[in-house]
Amino acid sequence: NSGGMSKKVSCCVLLLVLVMCSSLQVSDAVNFWMCGTGTKKKYSVQVHSLTLNPDPIMKYKPATFNISAISRRNMSISGGKLEILVTWIGLKVYSETIDLCSTTSCPIKEGNFILTYTEHWPKFRHLVDYHKLQLQMFDEHSTELTCIDIGFHIKGDLLAKY
């Protein structure tokens, strides 16, 4: 019966398309690591966790990075800056410098604290694929306190014109 076979093939094709489309919407885990991993570099500030909102990051939408960190003993940071560098397939696509105290309460005392940074994805937002964001934290004397690399994907409408 060729009619029954045709329905089975159509059903299988539809199921395959649905599985492929649903896999495009799955959130990828946010990966982050300390810069210079393997060099045994010791930073004064250690990052414990990172969350993104939204997760996954969506094309043309702002994304908020919440970074949980801890500063070492006898440390007080009264100011400084965050330097952000975003790359796509190894190419620099964006960089900016942000006042540290706009992302957390200053002074930062010894112990746990949270940095909250919102990225509005300027010119490169049309690049839907894997990106890497490097975040370096410096104190008011330009001493590097920490550095993390964050790997993430920007999701978007696959039918949109890029």
HUBEL-V148825 format. One record per backbone hydrogen bond with DSSP energy under -1.0 kcal/mol. NH is the residue of the N-H (numbers start at 1). CO is the residue of the C=O. If there is no record, write none. Layout:
# HUBEL-V148825
nh=NH co=CO
nh=NH co=CO
This chain:
# HUBEL-V148825
nh=5 co=1
nh=6 co=2
nh=7 co=3
nh=8 co=4
nh=9 co=5
nh=10 co=6
nh=11 co=7
nh=12 co=8
nh=13 co=9
nh=14 co=10
nh=15 co=11
nh=16 co=12
nh=17 co=13
nh=18 co=14
nh=19 co=15
nh=20 co=16
nh=21 co=17
nh=22 co=18
nh=23 co=19
nh=25 co=22
nh=31 co=151
nh=33 co=149
nh=35 co=147
nh=37 co=34
nh=39 co=36
nh=45 co=145
nh=46 co=70
nh=48 co=68
nh=49 co=68
nh=51 co=66
nh=53 co=64
nh=59 co=155
nh=61 co=58
nh=63 co=119
nh=64 co=53
nh=65 co=117
nh=66 co=51
nh=67 co=115
nh=68 co=49
nh=69 co=113
nh=70 co=46
nh=71 co=111
nh=72 co=44
nh=77 co=108
nh=81 co=138
nh=82 co=98
nh=83 co=136
nh=84 co=96
nh=85 co=134
nh=86 co=94
nh=87 co=132
nh=88 co=91
nh=91 co=88
nh=93 co=86
nh=94 co=86
nh=96 co=84
nh=98 co=82
nh=100 co=80
nh=102 co=99
nh=103 co=100
nh=108 co=77
nh=111 co=71
nh=113 co=69
nh=115 co=67
nh=116 co=103
nh=117 co=65
nh=119 co=63
nh=125 co=122
nh=127 co=124
nh=128 co=126
nh=131 co=152
nh=132 co=87
nh=133 co=150
nh=134 co=85
nh=135 co=148
nh=136 co=83
nh=137 co=146
nh=138 co=81
nh=139 co=143
nh=142 co=139
nh=145 co=137
nh=146 co=137
nh=148 co=135
nh=149 co=33
nh=150 co=133
nh=151 co=31
nh=152 co=131
nh=154 co=129
nh=155 co=57
nh=160 co=157
